[in-house]
Amino acid sequence: MESIVNEGLMSFKEFEQRIYDYICALGREMAQILLERYDKELSDQRDSRVYRNKGLRKTSIKTLFGTIVYQRRVYRVKQDDGSIATIYLLDEAMKMNKIGLISSNLAEKIAMTITGATYRDTAEMISSTCGQNISHTGVWGFIQRLGERISEEEQADVVRMKAGKTAGQKEIPVLFEEMDGVWLKMQGPDHKKIPKKEMKIFTMYEGWDEEAAKLKQSRLVEKRMLAGMEDSREFHEKREAFIRSKYDADEIQQRILNGDGGGWIKEEYDPDAIFQLDRFHIQKGIKKLIRDKKAQQDVATLFAEEKIDKMLEYILIYADSVESDEDNGKAAKNARELYKYLNNNKDGLLPYHKRGIDIPEPQKGMLHKEMGVQENQNCTLITMRMKHRRMRWGRGANNLAKVMYRKENRELIDTIERYTDGLITTVYLGEIIEEISSAKVPKKDGKGSSYLDRWNAHMPLLDAMQTASMKAFCHAFVS
């Protein structure tokens, strides 16, 4: 036993890391050859009278197995207006001019990680699990570019909507809509604290899944979300375009909107939508603005019994009864604030089904239930990631929210691929593997492997029977 310890055996952790480093180095060389061959093929196929070759330029692309450094040709092109432009045919073929030199796989890992972790933690996780070292500022920069592209897509949908060219074709009888806001702490360019700003969040769905309800579960059907820090007018335009990108809005028989009564929420595109005040915010307002427990319980009871006028009258009587100079009239002021809030939204205090309003029957496999899912959606989408934890946000908050709602809608991967994914179809990967295997990996020129330093520690594995695979292992990693 003592002899084994004294031999200085390599730990499996180090063994695993060295193999991983070797494979990443091999992958980078394979990718370099692949890209340069593809660039050569594009050059051979080009119209040389239009694209004038001006030589090779070095560049790099970030991938899961590290940064690939390669060269591609730059061309001079005469524009229609007579000016001269420079282009890279390889970049155009690989769609690298859309969001930067980063692979789809790496972009997906960054985007999926950032929705649950900080920029710094994301950078550390990516750097420790991929062959790519990336800083937190690199992660931040990528998310900004991706978020900006999503905002551009939203604005393009608005333009199409105003031109009457929306893509939505699905016809449904009822659309349930909910909206709310989450206030985030903000900071200016100098990192100094500035006033809070509201993140607006919208959720739409067609109903509740009937089979899930039988199992005492609550599952929304065709739930989709939208989030952003735009002003109310712009957000509502994007919200309506968002709806019309999926549904034929003119064929929706009834739209029902549930919200907290904020002024921006009622700026509806559909004037015939049924508005109802979110019950969570009603209960929250009662508990927050009426401190006396008995009065609080009385108001809640009147509301539960749907005695709206008596409830409002009770609040005013209570406000008069607690009028006092002891606390600068704060208790009375709070009670009158509650009265104003509820009275301004009086028509929406009762949910639609308790107002005698008939709506179309639910579609097959669905149920219609009481609304009020937005607070939970806020928590899942925004609050857990962007609120508390002493966080303050700048302009990056809006871009991160765009990435997060696309993930929640299961659209993030498709979005990333539109801006990062290119195609290489003209070079066979097998040829590259064969070429590297026979001629390039590994090269030893007296200074060790081109990928790894010589492993000096004794490896008991080498004492095993020398099969063909074992010989290949020794050739690759040891000799």
URTAPE-V354233 format. One record per backbone hydrogen bond with DSSP energy under -1.0 kcal/mol. CO is the residue of the C=O (numbers start at 0). NH is the residue of the N-H. If there is no record, write none. Layout:
CO&NH  CO&NH
This chain:
0&4  1&5  4&7  10&14  11&15  12&16  13&17  14&18  15&19  16&20  17&21  18&22  19&23  20&24  21&25  22&26  23&27  24&28  25&29  26&30  27&31  28&32  29&33  30&34  31&35  32&36  33&37  34&38  35&39  36&40  37&41  38&42  39&43  40&44  46&49  46&50  51&75  54&73  56&71  58&69  60&67  61&102  62&65  63&130  65&62  67&60  69&58  71&56  73&53  74&86  75&51  76&84  78&81  82&78  84&76  86&74  87&91  88&92  89&93  90&95  99&101  100&61  102&106  103&107  104&108  105&109  106&110  107&111  108&112  109&113  112&115  112&116  117&121  118&122  119&123  120&124  121&125  122&126  123&127  124&128  125&129  134&138  135&139  136&140  137&141  138&142  139&143  140&144  141&145  142&146  143&147  144&148  145&149  146&150  147&151  148&152  149&153  150&154  151&155  152&156  153&157  154&158  155&159  156&160  157&161  158&162  159&164  160&163  169&247  172&253  174&255  175&204  176&257  177&202  179&200  181&198  183&196  184&392  185&193  187&190  191&187  196&183  198&181  199&227  200&179  201&225  202&177  203&223  204&175  206&220  207&366  208&212  209&213  211&216  212&215  218&208  220&205  223&203  225&201  227&199  230&234  231&235  232&236  233&237  234&238  235&239  236&240  237&241  238&242  239&243  240&244  242&245  242&246  243&167  245&169  246&248  247&250  248&251  253&174  254&273  255&176  256&275  257&178  258&277  261&265  263&266  265&267  269&272  273&256  275&258  277&281  278&282  279&283  280&284  281&285  282&286  283&287  284&288  285&289  291&295  292&296  293&297  294&298  295&299  296&300  297&301  298&302  299&303  300&304  301&306  302&305  305&307  306&310  307&311  308&312  309&313  310&314  311&315  312&316  313&317  314&318  315&319  316&320  317&321  324&327  326&329  328&332  329&333  330&334  331&335  332&336  333&337  334&338  335&339  336&340  337&341  338&342  339&343  342&345  344&347  345&348  347&276  350&353  351&354  351&356  362&365  364&209  366&207  372&376  373&377  374&378  375&379  376&380  377&381  377&382  378&383  381&385  382&386  387&390  392&186  393&396  395&399  396&400  397&401  398&402  399&403  400&404  401&405  402&406  403&407  404&408  405&410  406&409  410&414  411&415  412&416  413&417  415&418  415&419  416&420  427&431  428&432  429&433  430&434  431&435  432&436  433&437  434&438  435&439  435&440  458&461  459&462  460&463  464&466  466&470  467&471  468&472  469&473  470&474  471&475  472&476  473&477  473&478
